[in-house]
Amino acid sequence: MTPDFKATLEEALAGTTVEAPKDLSELIGYVDGRQKLIINYEELHESLEALVKSGQVRQVDDRYCLASGDSAPSVPFRGFSYEAYRTAEQQYRKRFWKEYKELRRRDP
């Protein structure tokens, strides 16, 4: 059974707008920070699909934001490829290790 990440992803999208949505690497990073795990492709895809279909989240090109009453009607979930997920995961891991190494340099 797949864990339910919908609530965590909604938390990750708090404060987002159509003008300032988050990308997949930011969502992967948020889940890792909260749950100490890397969400896999199926978990992320299924959770975002459910949130978009329910009208709680909007997909803006390849980014995501919380839906609001004053935003334009949501478009159907277009999904994302496994390759897009892998690229986002790699971007997150690279950013994580860069920040980690910087913190280690400042605070031995």
C-alpha positions in Angstrom: 0.0 0.0 0.0 1.3 3.4 -1.0 1.6 6.0 1.8 -0.6 9.0 1.6 1.5 12.1 0.9 -1.3 14.4 -0.1 -1.4 16.3 3.2 2.4 16.8 3.2 2.3 18.1 -0.4 -0.5 20.5 0.5 1.7 21.8 3.4 4.6 22.1 0.9 2.4 24.3 -1.3 1.2 26.6 1.5 1.5 30.2 0.3 2.0 29.3 -3.4 0.2 31.1 -6.1 -0.2 30.8 -9.9 2.5 33.5 -10.1 4.8 31.7 -7.6 4.3 27.9 -7.9 6.8 25.2 -6.7 8.6 22.7 -8.9 9.0 19.0 -8.4 12.4 19.3 -6.8 11.0 21.6 -4.1 8.2 19.2 -3.4 10.6 16.3 -3.2 12.8 18.3 -0.8 9.8 19.3 1.4 8.7 15.7 1.8 12.3 14.6 2.6 12.5 17.3 5.2 9.2 16.3 6.9 9.3 12.6 6.5 13.0 11.8 6.1 12.5 9.9 2.8 12.6 10.5 -0.9 9.1 10.3 -2.3 9.2 8.0 -5.4 7.8 8.7 -8.8 4.5 6.7 -8.3 3.8 8.3 -4.9 4.5 11.8 -6.1 2.5 11.4 -9.4 -0.5 9.7 -7.7 -0.6 12.2 -4.9 -0.4 15.3 -7.2 -2.9 13.7 -9.6 -5.4 13.3 -6.8 -4.9 16.8 -5.5 -5.2 18.4 -8.9 -8.3 16.3 -9.8 -9.9 17.2 -6.5 -9.4 20.9 -7.2 -7.1 21.5 -4.2 -4.0 22.0 -6.3 -3.4 23.6 -9.7 -0.8 22.4 -12.2 0.9 25.5 -13.8 3.0 24.1 -16.7 5.4 21.9 -14.8 4.9 23.5 -11.4 2.2 23.3 -8.7 0.4 25.7 -6.4 -2.6 25.6 -4.1 -5.9 26.4 -5.9 -7.7 29.5 -4.7 -11.2 30.7 -5.3 -10.0 33.7 -7.3 -7.8 31.8 -9.7 -8.8 30.7 -13.1 -10.4 27.2 -13.4 -8.0 24.4 -13.1 -6.9 22.5 -16.1 -6.8 18.6 -16.1 -3.8 16.9 -14.6 -1.2 16.6 -17.3 1.2 14.6 -15.2 5.0 14.4 -15.6 7.4 11.9 -17.0 9.7 9.6 -15.1 12.6 11.5 -16.6 11.2 14.8 -15.3 10.9 13.2 -11.8 14.5 11.9 -12.0 15.8 15.3 -13.0 14.0 16.9 -10.2 15.2 14.3 -7.7 18.8 14.9 -8.9 18.4 18.7 -8.6 17.1 18.3 -5.0 20.0 15.9 -4.0 22.6 18.3 -5.5 21.0 21.3 -3.7 20.8 19.3 -0.4 24.5 18.2 -0.5 25.6 21.7 -1.4 23.8 23.2 1.5 24.9 20.4 3.8 28.6 20.9 2.9 28.2 24.7 3.4 26.7 24.2 6.9 29.5 21.8 7.8 32.1 24.4 6.7 30.6 27.1 8.8 29.9 25.0 11.9 32.6 22.3 12.3 
